[in-house]
Amino acid sequence: MAAALGLGLTFAGPWSAAAEPLSTDAVRQEIARRVPPSWQVGAVTLEPAESGRAAPGPVRLSARVALAKPTFLVDGREGPYTFVRPAAEAGLEKVLTGTATFGKAKDGTVTAKVEFDNADILDSLGKPAEELPGRPVVAGSEEAQRARAALESETKQRVADEQARRQREEDLLVEQQATAQTVEARIALMNEVRARLTSTDRATRIATYEAVLGGDDLALRQIAVEAALQSRDAVLANLALKDWISRHKTIPVLLYATKEDPNSETVLRNLGPLSIEVDSFTGVNGTLQGKMGAAGYSVVMPAAATGTLAQTELTVNTQGCTLTLRLTEHRTLDGLYRCQTLPTLVARVTVD
């Protein structure tokens, strides 16, 4: 503050070498501009001069200034609070001394340039509360006690939150590690099952497949069925088809017309969706009991059906109609659908 007051750099107009009229108003305005806003300028006294004019050089001045508001000094800051202690009460007066040099602006207004001798008397007197950062709280007051209690509570909460966060991270890490180990073990198991299902030892392949089918692991079961269906081992393929049929209550059959018989197109358009309804299936001998037919055509209305799975060939018979299918490398059962009064149609069942 003292440095700012002592500079005296601002001057509103050019200085005249001749003596200018004394003007306490000009000096007061310049002092008011130079001191902090919390200070009000009172009486200004200038050194007397003849005829009320100042000499070309500086004129001595004395100005009384008073605090308009109480001021405070900062003890410290914590969070949103600024803890302060009183520095000066409102109304405190100080006397500034220095020199004033007068001049005249272009419009003829008398101006003053001021330099202080004792600008440091305003130092260490703090600032009004509204000029301080944060939320000023007087140290030692009840408000300060509440503020510190709130800060302590917030600090404890932050510590608790941080501990909880770290615990969650540790728990998550443990969970991720456990999951990773489970996944690794799962992948290792699947790879081992695949390796056994493709082993050169036929007995190992069959034993592995039967072991997987005896369990309740659906993913391993699917791997085993796929491997068995893709293999050229008739025994494994037969086991896979038995398992597949035993897990289906309804087996949709896709029908296609044949190029050899033009009437097959007409029959196909009139047939409803053909399906096999499985009432029972015996895996030991591959026998099937149920219904088969297409609801849209009277000759092949759903009727009682019997079937047999022999190796990789499925045959289903119903009143006057026979469905014969054989497993292909594309995981489909392809064959023919024959009825006594209908043209032969191509049939396909997708083993999903």
C-alpha angles and dihedrals in degrees: 000000000000091000091050093049094045097055096073092184103146121089124168099211146007118294119243122218089217123080114272129204117275111251121185088182091060090048092047092051092050092048091048089052092050103045122072116273092251090067122080121205115231129171117003119199124193127195107263118253134186117274090003093283130123124236116248088259131063123305121215116248139191121194129184115215128185135195112251092195137024114266133214140202121223117246095179147309129249121175110312093343129093111198110212140176126212115266105175138355124238111270096037107148131211131179119226119201130191144104136298127203118196131216140156130250123225090263090055096256115146111241133190135212112205131200120183127217097195107029088142091075088082092054122105092023095111128216137282114271094252091058094056123092122252123003109325115224123179109241114245094020124122088251089056090051091051090047093052091047090052091048091049091049091049091049092051090048092050090050091049091047091049092049090048090049092051091047090051090050091049091047090048091049091050090047092048091049091049090047091048090051091048091049091048091049090047093050091047090051093049091048090050091050091048091049092051092046090054095040118133088232107088093200090055091051093050094044092050092049093049091047092052092047089051091058133070099235103122095191093053089043090055091048090050094048092048092048092047094048092048093047122090090227107117093200094053092044090051091051090049093050092048090052091047095050092046090058096051127078093182127034113193115215121206115212128202132187121247124233091223095066117043090194090066090077091058093047091049092054091053098045120094121218110305116222143166115229108205114212095168138353126192112208095194095068100010097242120156130199124190143082134301133186149096117263095214100066127054097218092058101036111151107283139163112293138188126198145179133209109209113181101307098339123096120197122185123183130193135159105322095335134094129191116199120185135173129195115254132197088255092067093254133119106228129184146101137306113211129184127177095239100031136071116259114268131199113246134199135181119192113221100216 
